């Protein structure tokens, strides 16, 4: 097995873990709405999740750990997708926000800044900011 094959499989495990995090947020209320389903389908396609993997993750998302990405921008992009999922059904559930904070911690954001980062993420997505604006704002709020 070549180095590129090892990297690719490690990268795919990260993508599966991230997709499982998105699924967990969608399933907090035990229902996947039409909006959440659309976001799940888009996320699966973007993350190269096969139909078989999709179904396995949907059944048991807790079987897939969050593997934080290597880059800071990738962590912010994952936070963006997670936050978009919270708003997909039109309701922001307290349990979703609690789970979001746990996942944000797993994405390697500083513990002492998790609440501020999550609050800003929610505000940005609620106001329809795109990924570029979201990234800039999160970097500003998370400046150390």
C-alpha positions in Angstrom: 0.0 0.0 0.0 1.4 3.4 -1.0 1.5 6.5 1.2 -1.2 8.1 -1.0 -3.4 5.1 -0.3 -2.9 5.4 3.4 -3.6 9.1 3.3 -6.7 8.6 1.2 -8.1 6.0 3.6 -7.3 8.2 6.6 -8.9 11.1 4.9 -12.0 9.0 4.2 -12.3 8.0 7.8 -12.2 11.7 8.8 -15.0 12.3 6.2 -17.1 9.4 7.5 -16.6 10.7 11.1 -17.7 14.2 10.1 -20.7 12.8 8.2 -21.7 10.8 11.3 -21.5 14.1 13.3 -23.9 15.7 10.8 -26.2 12.7 11.1 -26.2 12.9 14.9 -27.4 16.5 14.7 -30.1 15.6 12.2 -31.2 12.7 14.5 -31.3 14.7 17.8 -35.1 14.9 17.6 -35.4 11.3 16.1 -36.7 12.7 12.8 -35.0 13.6 9.6 -36.9 16.4 7.9 -36.9 17.0 4.2 -34.4 19.9 4.7 -32.1 17.8 6.8 -32.3 15.0 4.2 -31.2 17.3 1.4 -28.3 18.5 3.5 -27.3 14.9 4.4 -27.4 14.0 0.7 -25.3 17.0 -0.3 -22.8 16.3 2.5 -22.6 12.6 1.6 -21.8 13.5 -2.0 -19.2 16.1 -1.1 -17.6 13.7 1.4 -17.6 10.8 -1.0 -19.8 8.7 1.2 -21.1 5.6 -0.6 -24.7 4.6 -0.4 -23.7 1.5 1.7 -21.6 3.7 4.1 -24.5 6.3 4.2 -26.9 3.6 5.4 -24.5 2.2 8.0 -23.8 5.6 9.4 -27.5 6.6 9.4 -28.2 3.4 11.5 -25.3 3.8 13.9 -23.7 7.3 13.8 -22.1 6.7 17.2 -19.9 4.0 15.7 -17.9 6.6 13.9 -15.6 8.9 15.9 -15.0 12.5 15.0 -11.5 12.6 13.5 -10.5 16.2 13.5 -9.1 17.5 10.2 -5.5 18.6 10.0 -6.2 22.1 8.9 -7.9 24.9 10.7 -9.9 26.0 7.7 -11.2 22.4 7.3 -12.3 22.5 11.0 -14.2 25.7 10.3 -15.8 24.2 7.2 -17.0 21.3 9.2 -18.4 23.6 11.8 -20.2 25.5 9.0 -21.8 22.2 7.8 -22.8 21.2 11.3 -24.3 24.6 11.9 -26.2 24.5 8.6 -27.7 21.1 9.7 -29.0 22.6 12.9 -31.0 25.1 10.9 -32.1 22.6 8.2 -35.4 21.9 9.9 -36.2 25.5 10.8 -35.8 24.8 14.5 -32.8 25.2 16.7 -33.1 22.5 19.4 -31.2 22.9 22.7 -30.0 19.3 22.4 -28.6 20.1 18.9 -26.6 23.0 20.3 -25.3 20.9 23.2 -24.1 18.2 20.6 -22.7 21.0 18.4 -20.5 22.2 21.3 -19.2 18.7 21.9 -18.4 18.2 18.2 -16.7 21.6 18.1 -14.5 20.5 20.9 -13.6 17.3 19.0 -12.8 19.6 16.0 -9.9 21.0 18.1 -11.3 24.4 18.8 -10.0 25.7 22.2 -12.1 24.6 25.1 -12.2 28.1 26.6 -13.7 29.5 23.4 -16.2 26.8 22.4 -19.3 28.7 23.6 -18.2 31.9 21.8 -17.3 30.0 18.6 -20.6 28.1 18.6 -22.7 31.2 19.3 -21.0 33.1 16.5 -21.5 30.1 14.1 -25.2 30.0 14.9 -25.5 33.7 14.4 -23.7 33.6 11.1 -25.7 30.8 9.6 -28.9 32.2 10.9 -28.0 35.4 8.9 -27.2 33.4 5.7 -23.5 34.1 5.7 -21.6 32.1 3.1 -18.6 29.9 3.9 -16.0 32.6 3.2 -17.7 35.2 5.5 -18.3 32.4 8.1 -14.6 31.5 8.0 -13.4 35.0 8.4 -15.8 35.7 11.3 -14.9 32.5 13.1 -11.2 33.2 12.8 -11.8 36.6 14.3 -13.9 35.3 17.2 -11.4 32.5 17.8 -8.2 34.7 17.7 -5.9 33.7 20.4 
